[in-house]
Amino acid sequence: DLKIWLAEGSNYPGQADLRGRQDRLHESLQRISDALDPEQRLVLEYKFFEPSFYHTDVPDWGTSYVQVAALGERALVCLDTGHHAPGTNIEFIVMQLLRLGKLGSFDFNSRFYADDDLIVGAADPFQLFRILFEVIRGGGLNNPDVAFMLDQCHNVEKKIPGQIRSVLNVQEMTARALLVDQKALATAQAAGDVLAANGILMDAFYTDVRGDLAAWRESRGLPADPMAAYAASGYGASIA
């Protein structure tokens, strides 16, 4: 994958020709796409803002989708979970891009205010659960066409344990999302039973799967507690 994120835009009304910039963006992406080998993909990332404040050239999933849709099948959208306005329903975007066959990759992280790049699931575990439920339902799990990546900036916490914690959080919320009784959920939704449908999701979310995941790791010859295993290995001190 060639993943592109463009920190481009303008700060003041009238500063830039908005339409002209979109036209030139398309022309540039077309030239890049045409130069790729058949096994390569172009993945276009979007970001709400940064560093410009009046407009950003690729500020949302719709703009990214419009641009890659014009390039063909080997151009897709990258969804960074920290790149949205507050209150955005990210799982809706996940669903829509999977539905359209245009979700190429994830950058997993957490945010409180802007693009904070924190450990995924730290700010809102329920959001991560909802995202992964839509990934599962939309056929994005274990799908080679959807790449999963951690895009985080570990400054206070140690970097490798921070990455391990992120992987564990994704594993846990994936396991919980797999517990959703989709048949019962569909029945409740069709019947308009709001509380039953919500309860089915919440029952899965509140299920503690940590013991099952520990047993799953041990059955594959892996440490039941990866955080403890890393600490005991002394690797962090040796590389420091």
SVG drawing of the C-alpha trace seen along z (x, -y; Angstrom):
<svg xmlns="http://www.w3.org/2000/svg" viewBox="-42 -36 63 61">
<polyline fill="none" stroke="black" stroke-width="0.4" points="0.0,0.0 1.1,-3.6 -0.7,-5.5 -1.1,-9.3 -2.0,-11.9 -1.7,-15.5 -1.2,-18.3 -2.5,-20.9 -5.2,-23.5 -5.6,-27.3 -6.2,-29.6 -8.3,-32.4 -11.4,-32.7 -10.3,-33.7 -6.7,-32.5 -7.1,-29.5 -9.3,-28.3 -11.1,-25.4 -12.4,-23.8 -9.0,-24.2 -7.2,-22.5 -9.6,-19.5 -9.0,-19.3 -5.2,-19.4 -5.5,-16.8 -7.3,-14.5 -4.8,-15.0 -1.9,-14.3 -3.5,-11.2 -4.3,-9.9 -0.7,-10.2 0.5,-8.4 -2.2,-5.7 -1.3,-5.1 2.4,-4.6 1.7,-1.9 2.3,1.8 -0.8,4.1 -0.3,5.5 0.0,2.1 -2.8,0.0 -3.2,-3.7 -4.8,-4.5 -5.9,-8.1 -6.1,-9.2 -8.3,-12.1 -8.1,-14.4 -10.5,-16.9 -7.9,-19.7 -4.1,-20.2 -2.3,-22.3 -4.7,-24.7 -7.7,-26.1 -10.1,-27.5 -10.1,-24.4 -8.2,-21.1 -8.0,-19.5 -9.0,-16.0 -11.0,-16.7 -13.4,-13.8 -14.3,-10.3 -16.6,-11.7 -13.9,-13.7 -11.4,-10.8 -14.0,-8.5 -14.9,-10.8 -11.2,-11.1 -10.4,-7.4 -13.6,-6.4 -12.5,-8.3 -9.2,-6.3 -10.5,-2.8 -10.6,0.4 -7.0,0.2 -7.6,-3.2 -9.2,-3.1 -9.8,-5.1 -7.7,-5.0 -9.7,-5.6 -7.7,-7.0 -9.9,-6.8 -8.5,-10.1 -9.3,-12.2 -12.9,-13.2 -14.9,-16.1 -16.1,-15.5 -19.2,-13.4 -18.7,-11.8 -20.3,-8.4 -17.1,-6.6 -18.7,-3.1 -21.2,-4.5 -18.3,-5.6 -16.8,-2.1 -20.0,-0.5 -20.4,-2.8 -16.9,-2.3 -17.2,1.5 -20.6,1.4 -19.0,-0.5 -15.9,1.8 -13.6,-1.2 -12.2,-0.7 -8.5,0.0 -7.0,-0.4 -7.3,-1.5 -5.0,-3.7 -6.1,-2.8 -5.6,-5.2 -7.7,-7.2 -8.4,-10.9 -10.0,-13.2 -9.7,-16.5 -8.0,-16.3 -5.6,-13.9 -4.2,-12.8 -2.7,-9.5 -3.3,-7.7 -3.6,-4.0 -6.5,-2.7 -9.6,-2.1 -8.2,-4.2 -10.6,-7.1 -13.7,-5.2 -13.6,-1.4 -17.3,-1.3 -16.5,-3.1 -13.8,-0.6 -16.3,2.2 -18.8,0.6 -16.3,0.0 -15.1,3.7 -18.7,4.9 -19.3,3.1 -15.9,4.5 -17.1,8.0 -20.6,7.5 -19.3,5.9 -16.8,8.7 -13.7,6.7 -12.2,9.1 -9.5,11.4 -9.9,9.7 -6.6,9.2 -8.1,6.1 -8.5,4.3 -5.2,3.5 -5.1,2.9 -2.4,0.6 -1.7,-1.1 -0.9,-4.8 0.0,-6.2 2.5,-8.5 3.7,-7.1 5.3,-9.9 4.4,-9.4 4.1,-5.6 6.9,-3.3 6.5,-2.7 6.5,1.1 4.2,1.7 1.9,-0.9 1.7,1.0 1.2,4.3 -1.7,2.7 -3.2,1.4 -3.1,4.9 -4.7,6.4 -7.5,3.7 -8.2,4.5 -8.2,8.3 -10.6,7.8 -13.1,5.6 -12.9,7.9 -13.8,10.9 -16.7,9.0 -18.0,7.9 -17.9,11.6 -20.2,12.5 -23.0,10.3 -26.0,12.6 -26.5,11.2 -29.6,13.3 -31.3,12.1 -30.2,8.5 -31.7,8.6 -34.9,10.0 -35.2,7.3 -34.4,4.6 -37.0,5.9 -39.6,5.9 -38.7,2.3 -37.7,3.5 -35.3,0.7 -34.4,1.9 -33.9,5.5 -31.7,4.6 -29.6,2.3 -29.5,4.9 -28.0,7.5 -25.1,5.2 -24.6,4.2 -24.6,7.8 -21.7,8.6 -19.9,5.4 -20.0,6.1 -18.8,9.7 -15.4,10.2 -13.4,12.1 -9.9,11.6 -9.7,15.2 -10.8,16.7 -8.2,14.7 -5.5,15.8 -6.4,19.4 -6.5,18.9 -3.0,17.5 -1.7,20.3 -3.2,22.9 -1.0,21.4 2.2,21.4 1.9,17.7 2.1,15.9 -1.3,15.7 -0.3,12.2 1.8,10.5 2.3,7.3 3.8,9.4 5.8,11.5 7.4,8.4 8.2,6.9 9.8,10.2 11.9,10.5 14.1,7.6 14.1,6.6 13.1,3.0 16.1,2.5 18.5,4.2 17.6,2.0 17.7,-1.1"/>
</svg>
